[in-house]
Amino acid sequence: MKKLIWIGEGCWFPDSLKIFCERGVQITVIRSSQKYGWAKHYKLFESFAKVVDWNSGIVSELALDNETVVIGGGNFMNISKEYVNPGIMEYAHEQLDILYRISKFNSEYHSGAKCIRWFNGDTGFGTPENIELFSNKIQYVDTLIFDNDQLREFVLTNIPSARDKNTLIGWIETPLERFVNHNNRSINKQICCLGRFLCSTPSYITNFKQLPIKKYPLKHLNLIDRIKGRKRGYQMAGATDNMDALLRARELFYRFESTCAFGLSHMYDTFSGSVEDYRRHKDFYFSIFGQNFPHNVCSCYEAYYPFCNNVNKDVCYLMNGIIPLISHMEHNVYREMIKREMAILIKNPWDVKNVLNMPNQAIQRYRDNIYKNRDLFTFDHVADMIMDLSSG
């Protein structure tokens, strides 16, 4: 029987792991002693997987064999996030060490399992010590999986030993296809903004205030309370231990918000020239020294981060047939979204205003393309790719 050993709480769309169980895979989730910030997914995992507490003695009890896949990953030293929540760093180091201990045991005892490290945009190194540590901890790992090609280039630039490993592109933190809605609803030419807004100069922020953007969480909007069922915020992608609450949030968002035509992605400091700057100085920003720099004083994230990150809010838009307004085409996922007419590239604030003139027929064509190409932002085929790595 095929087995999946998953390390840690995961991050966005933790319920997608359920697809392994549905396909006859036995799932064991290893609970670390450290917590990942706001995540609280272990109770959710218990509804379809076995959850065990980590200690070095359980490695031999995992029954590793050639039908087993071990996978751990996510956050590691995204510098700005470490400043805000140092506990994230402790969690990241512990789950990396768990993967190291299991993969080392697997190698030394020739157990035959496949060990995987996956990477999302919250990846950085920042010091020679971190690079040496990370290189050592993944030495027994078989495969590296990256959200996008820019992230892969960033990691392989900093961890030269990783270039000898099998590498794959696959977006891990994504929903199952069954949760993607084919949006045929009426069209409201508004722009929805979930979560983080933008980091740019004050003059550009002033320009945005003149646009019809609905920002969530919807604090201080008393009108919302008068609409039965309407919510001030939606936990569509995680941060809950209750599966029913997660499904209900997705249902409510589609019911009340999916008539909105467009969804604003993370603009970061795009309007201050960060895209052109990244293209010119990518080698510097990928370097140890350059990783510690934002593009400008208005940006709270590392300069490379927007271009190596797959934005969760974009998935929340896409799964509801809302057209993402994205800030660049530097990685393969965004390039494909533009090529397949699933998203619209925004280069300046006036581009945001211009999309409101798009004919309804064109908006519906984008909606149809989103549904038709849902494999680009869903987990089903990624799950197949992961399990295909086992030889059993």
C-alpha positions as CSV (number, residue, x, y, z in Angstrom):
1,M,0.0,0.0,0.0
2,K,1.3,3.4,-0.9
3,K,2.1,5.7,2.0
4,L,2.6,9.5,2.4
5,I,4.5,10.9,5.3
6,W,3.7,14.7,5.5
7,I,5.8,16.9,7.9
8,G,4.2,19.8,9.7
9,E,0.9,21.8,9.5
10,G,1.3,22.9,5.9
11,C,0.0,26.3,5.0
12,W,-2.7,27.1,2.5
13,F,-5.4,24.6,1.3
14,P,-4.4,21.8,3.8
15,D,-7.6,19.9,3.0
16,S,-6.2,19.1,-0.5
17,L,-4.1,16.3,1.1
18,K,-7.4,14.4,1.4
19,I,-7.1,13.4,-2.2
20,F,-4.2,11.0,-1.3
21,C,-6.6,9.2,1.1
22,E,-9.3,9.0,-1.6
23,R,-6.8,7.4,-3.9
24,G,-5.9,4.7,-1.5
25,V,-2.8,6.2,0.0
26,Q,-2.2,5.9,3.8
27,I,-1.4,9.3,5.2
28,T,0.7,10.0,8.3
29,V,1.1,13.6,9.4
30,I,4.0,14.4,11.7
31,R,3.2,17.1,14.3
32,S,6.3,19.2,15.2
33,S,6.7,20.7,18.6
34,Q,6.8,24.2,17.0
35,K,3.8,25.9,15.5
36,Y,3.6,27.7,12.1
37,G,2.3,31.1,13.1
38,W,-1.4,31.2,12.6
39,A,-1.9,27.7,11.2
40,K,-3.9,25.2,13.2
41,H,-4.5,22.3,10.8
42,Y,-3.6,19.2,12.8
43,K,-7.2,18.7,13.9
44,L,-8.4,19.1,10.3
45,F,-5.8,16.5,9.3
46,E,-7.1,14.0,11.9
47,S,-10.4,13.8,9.9
48,F,-8.6,11.8,7.2
49,A,-5.0,11.1,8.3
50,K,-3.1,9.6,11.2
51,V,-1.3,12.4,13.2
52,V,1.7,11.5,15.3
53,D,4.0,13.7,17.5
54,W,7.6,13.9,16.4
55,N,10.4,12.3,18.2
56,S,13.5,10.7,16.8
57,G,12.4,7.3,17.9
58,I,9.4,7.1,15.6
59,V,11.5,7.0,12.4
60,S,11.8,3.3,12.5
61,E,8.1,3.0,13.1
62,L,7.2,4.7,9.9
63,A,7.9,1.5,7.9
64,L,9.6,3.3,5.1
65,D,9.7,1.3,1.8
66,N,9.6,1.8,-1.9
67,E,5.9,2.7,-1.8
68,T,6.5,5.6,0.6
69,V,6.8,9.3,-0.1
70,V,8.1,11.6,2.6
71,I,7.5,15.3,2.0
72,G,8.3,18.4,4.0
73,G,8.8,22.1,3.2
74,G,7.4,25.6,2.9
75,N,8.8,28.5,4.8
76,F,12.5,28.9,5.4
77,M,14.1,32.2,6.4
78,N,11.8,34.7,4.5
79,I,13.6,37.5,6.3
80,S,10.8,40.0,6.7
81,K,8.5,37.4,8.1
82,E,11.1,36.2,10.6
83,Y,11.3,39.8,12.0
84,V,7.5,39.9,12.5
85,N,7.2,36.3,13.9
86,P,10.4,34.7,15.1
87,G,8.5,31.5,15.9
88,I,8.1,30.9,12.2
89,M,11.9,30.5,12.0
90,E,11.9,27.9,14.8
91,Y,9.1,26.0,13.1
92,A,11.0,26.1,9.7
93,H,14.2,24.8,11.2
94,E,12.4,22.0,13.1
95,Q,10.5,20.6,10.1
96,L,13.6,20.8,8.0
97,D,15.5,18.8,10.7
98,I,12.7,16.2,10.7
99,L,13.0,15.7,7.0
100,Y,16.7,15.4,7.4
101,R,16.5,12.8,10.1
102,I,13.9,10.7,8.1
103,S,15.8,11.0,4.8
104,K,19.1,10.1,6.5
105,F,17.6,7.0,8.0
106,N,16.0,6.1,4.7
107,S,19.4,6.4,3.0
108,E,21.4,4.5,5.6
109,Y,19.0,1.6,5.8
110,H,18.3,1.6,2.0
111,S,14.5,1.7,2.8
112,G,13.6,2.8,-0.7
113,A,11.3,5.7,0.2
114,K,11.4,8.9,-1.9
115,C,12.1,12.1,0.2
116,I,10.9,15.4,-1.1
117,R,11.5,19.0,-0.1
118,W,8.9,21.5,-1.4
119,F,9.4,25.3,-1.7
120,N,7.0,28.2,-1.7
121,G,7.7,31.9,-1.9
122,D,8.6,32.2,1.7
123,T,12.1,31.0,1.0
124,G,15.3,32.8,1.7
125,F,18.8,32.2,3.1
126,G,20.4,35.5,3.9
127,T,23.7,34.3,5.5
128,P,26.4,31.8,4.6
129,E,25.5,29.9,7.8
130,N,21.9,29.4,6.6
131,I,23.1,28.2,3.2
132,E,25.5,25.7,4.8
133,L,22.8,24.5,7.2
134,F,20.2,24.1,4.4
135,S,22.6,22.3,2.1
136,N,23.5,19.8,4.8
137,K,19.8,19.2,5.8
138,I,18.7,18.3,2.3
139,Q,21.7,16.1,1.4
140,Y,19.7,12.9,1.5
141,V,16.6,14.4,-0.2
142,D,15.7,12.9,-3.6
143,T,13.5,15.5,-5.2
144,L,12.9,19.2,-4.9
145,I,9.5,20.7,-5.9
146,F,9.1,24.4,-6.6
147,D,6.0,26.6,-7.1
148,N,7.5,28.2,-10.1
149,D,10.7,28.5,-12.3
150,Q,12.0,31.7,-10.7
151,L,11.9,30.1,-7.3
152,R,13.8,27.1,-8.6
153,E,16.4,29.4,-10.1
154,F,16.7,31.3,-6.7
155,V,17.2,28.2,-4.7
156,L,19.6,26.5,-7.1
157,T,21.7,29.7,-7.2
158,N,22.1,29.7,-3.5
159,I,22.3,25.9,-2.9
160,P,24.7,24.7,-5.6
161,S,24.6,21.1,-4.3
162,A,20.9,21.0,-5.1
163,R,21.6,21.2,-8.8
164,D,22.3,17.4,-8.8
165,K,18.9,16.5,-7.5
166,N,15.7,15.8,-9.4
167,T,13.7,19.1,-9.6
168,L,10.0,19.5,-10.5
169,I,7.6,22.4,-10.9
170,G,4.4,22.0,-9.0
171,W,2.2,24.4,-6.9
172,I,1.6,22.6,-3.6
173,E,-0.7,25.1,-1.8
174,T,-3.7,24.9,-4.1
175,P,-7.3,23.6,-4.0
176,L,-8.7,20.5,-5.5
177,E,-10.4,20.8,-8.8
178,R,-13.8,20.1,-7.2
179,F,-13.7,23.5,-5.5
180,V,-13.3,25.5,-8.7
181,N,-16.5,27.2,-9.8
182,H,-17.4,27.8,-13.4
183,N,-18.6,31.4,-13.0
184,N,-21.6,32.2,-15.2
185,R,-23.1,34.7,-12.8
186,S,-24.0,38.3,-13.5
187,I,-21.0,40.6,-13.9
188,N,-20.3,43.5,-11.5
189,K,-17.5,45.6,-12.7
190,Q,-15.8,46.0,-9.4
191,I,-12.3,45.1,-8.1
192,C,-12.1,42.8,-5.1
193,C,-9.0,42.9,-2.9
194,L,-8.3,40.1,-0.5
195,G,-5.8,40.8,2.2
196,R,-2.5,42.6,1.6
197,F,-3.0,45.6,-0.6
198,L,0.1,47.3,-2.0
199,C,3.5,48.7,-1.0
200,S,4.3,51.7,-3.1
201,T,4.6,55.5,-2.9
202,P,1.9,57.5,-1.2
203,S,0.9,59.3,-4.5
204,Y,0.0,55.9,-6.0
205,I,-2.0,54.9,-3.0
206,T,-4.0,58.1,-3.3
207,N,-4.8,57.3,-6.9
208,F,-6.1,53.9,-5.8
209,K,-8.5,55.4,-3.4
210,Q,-10.4,56.7,-6.4
211,L,-11.0,53.3,-7.7
212,P,-14.0,51.0,-7.0
213,I,-12.0,48.4,-4.9
214,K,-13.7,46.3,-2.2
215,K,-11.1,45.5,0.4
216,Y,-11.2,42.6,2.8
217,P,-11.4,42.1,5.7
218,L,-14.3,44.5,5.5
219,K,-13.7,46.4,8.8
220,H,-16.0,49.3,9.9
221,L,-18.5,48.7,7.1
222,N,-21.8,48.4,9.0
223,L,-23.7,47.8,5.8
224,I,-22.2,44.3,5.6
225,D,-23.9,43.4,8.9
226,R,-27.3,44.1,7.3
227,I,-26.9,41.5,4.6
228,K,-27.8,38.1,6.0
229,G,-24.9,35.6,5.6
230,R,-22.4,38.2,4.4
231,K,-19.0,38.1,6.1
232,R,-16.4,40.6,7.0
233,G,-13.7,38.1,6.1
234,Y,-13.4,34.6,4.5
235,Q,-11.0,31.8,5.5
236,M,-11.2,30.0,2.2
237,A,-7.7,28.6,2.2
238,G,-7.0,27.5,5.7
239,A,-6.1,28.9,9.2
240,T,-8.9,26.8,10.7
241,D,-9.1,23.3,12.2
242,N,-12.7,22.8,11.1
243,M,-13.4,21.3,7.7
244,D,-17.1,22.3,7.7
245,A,-16.1,26.0,8.4
246,L,-13.7,25.9,5.6
247,L,-16.2,24.6,3.1
248,R,-18.8,27.0,4.3
249,A,-16.4,30.0,3.8
250,R,-15.9,28.9,0.2
251,E,-19.6,28.6,-0.4
252,L,-20.3,32.0,1.1
253,F,-17.6,33.8,-0.8
254,Y,-18.9,32.4,-4.1
255,R,-22.5,33.3,-3.2
256,F,-21.8,36.9,-2.2
257,E,-18.6,38.0,-4.0
258,S,-18.2,36.1,-7.3
259,T,-20.2,38.6,-9.4
260,C,-17.2,40.9,-8.9
261,A,-15.3,40.8,-12.2
262,F,-11.7,41.4,-11.0
263,G,-9.4,40.6,-8.2
264,L,-6.4,42.7,-7.3
265,S,-3.2,40.7,-6.7
266,H,-0.2,41.8,-4.7
267,M,1.2,44.9,-6.3
268,Y,4.0,45.3,-3.8
269,D,6.2,48.2,-5.2
270,T,5.4,47.4,-8.8
271,F,4.5,51.1,-9.5
272,S,7.9,52.2,-8.3
273,G,9.8,50.3,-11.0
274,S,10.5,47.1,-9.2
275,V,9.9,44.8,-12.2
276,E,12.5,46.6,-14.4
277,D,14.8,46.8,-11.4
278,Y,14.5,43.1,-10.7
279,R,15.3,42.2,-14.4
280,R,18.4,44.4,-14.3
281,H,19.7,43.3,-10.9
282,K,18.4,39.8,-10.3
283,D,21.8,38.4,-9.7
284,F,22.4,40.9,-6.9
285,Y,19.0,40.3,-5.3
286,F,19.6,36.5,-5.4
287,S,22.9,37.0,-3.7
288,I,23.3,36.6,0.1
289,F,23.8,40.3,0.6
290,G,21.0,41.3,-1.8
291,Q,18.5,39.0,-0.2
292,N,18.3,41.4,2.7
293,F,17.2,44.3,0.6
294,P,13.7,45.6,-0.2
295,H,13.4,47.5,-3.5
296,N,12.6,50.8,-1.8
297,V,11.7,52.2,1.6
298,C,8.0,51.6,1.0
299,S,8.4,47.9,0.5
300,C,8.3,45.5,3.4
301,Y,9.4,42.5,1.4
302,E,12.7,41.4,-0.1
303,A,13.2,42.6,-3.6
304,Y,13.2,39.1,-5.1
305,Y,10.1,37.9,-3.1
306,P,7.3,39.1,-5.5
307,F,8.9,37.3,-8.4
308,C,9.5,34.0,-6.7
309,N,6.1,33.8,-4.9
310,N,2.9,32.3,-6.1
311,V,0.1,34.5,-4.5
312,N,-2.5,32.6,-2.5
313,K,-5.1,35.3,-3.1
314,D,-4.8,34.7,-6.8
315,V,-6.0,31.2,-6.3
316,C,-8.9,32.4,-4.2
317,Y,-9.9,34.6,-7.1
318,L,-9.4,32.0,-9.8
319,M,-11.4,29.2,-8.0
320,N,-14.4,31.6,-8.0
321,G,-14.0,32.8,-11.6
322,I,-12.7,36.2,-10.6
323,I,-10.0,37.6,-13.0
324,P,-6.7,38.3,-11.2
325,L,-5.0,41.6,-11.9
326,I,-1.3,40.6,-11.6
327,S,1.9,42.7,-11.4
328,H,4.4,40.9,-13.6
329,M,5.2,38.0,-15.9
330,E,8.5,36.9,-14.5
331,H,7.6,33.3,-13.5
332,N,6.0,30.6,-15.5
333,V,2.7,30.5,-13.7
334,Y,1.9,34.2,-14.4
335,R,3.2,33.8,-18.0
336,E,0.7,30.9,-18.5
337,M,-2.1,32.9,-17.0
338,I,-1.6,35.7,-19.4
339,K,-1.1,33.4,-22.4
340,R,-4.3,31.5,-21.6
341,E,-6.3,34.8,-21.0
342,M,-6.9,33.9,-17.3
343,A,-5.4,37.0,-15.8
344,I,-4.6,40.6,-16.8
345,L,-1.2,42.3,-16.5
346,I,-1.1,45.6,-14.6
347,K,1.8,47.9,-15.2
348,N,0.5,51.1,-13.6
349,P,-2.5,52.3,-11.6
350,W,-4.3,53.5,-14.8
351,D,-4.3,49.9,-16.1
352,V,-6.4,49.0,-13.1
353,K,-9.0,51.7,-14.0
354,N,-8.9,50.6,-17.7
355,V,-10.0,47.0,-17.0
356,L,-13.4,48.4,-15.8
357,N,-14.1,49.2,-19.5
358,M,-13.7,45.6,-20.6
359,P,-16.9,44.3,-22.3
360,N,-18.9,41.7,-20.5
361,Q,-18.4,39.2,-23.3
362,A,-14.6,39.5,-22.8
363,I,-15.0,39.1,-19.1
364,Q,-17.0,35.9,-19.5
365,R,-14.4,34.6,-22.0
366,Y,-11.7,35.0,-19.2
367,R,-14.0,33.3,-16.7
368,D,-14.5,30.4,-19.2
369,N,-10.7,30.2,-19.7
370,I,-10.1,30.1,-16.0
371,Y,-12.3,27.0,-15.6
372,K,-11.0,25.3,-18.7
373,N,-7.4,25.7,-17.5
374,R,-8.0,25.0,-13.8
375,D,-5.2,22.4,-13.8
376,L,-2.8,25.4,-13.7
377,F,-3.9,26.3,-10.1
378,T,-5.2,23.1,-8.6
379,F,-3.7,20.2,-6.7
380,D,-5.0,17.0,-8.3
381,H,-2.3,16.6,-10.9
382,V,0.4,17.7,-8.4
383,A,-0.7,14.9,-6.1
384,D,-0.3,12.4,-9.0
385,M,3.2,13.8,-9.7
386,I,4.2,13.3,-6.0
387,M,2.9,9.7,-5.7
388,D,4.4,8.8,-9.1
389,L,7.8,9.4,-7.6
390,S,7.5,6.2,-5.5
391,S,8.5,3.0,-7.2
392,G,6.0,0.8,-5.6
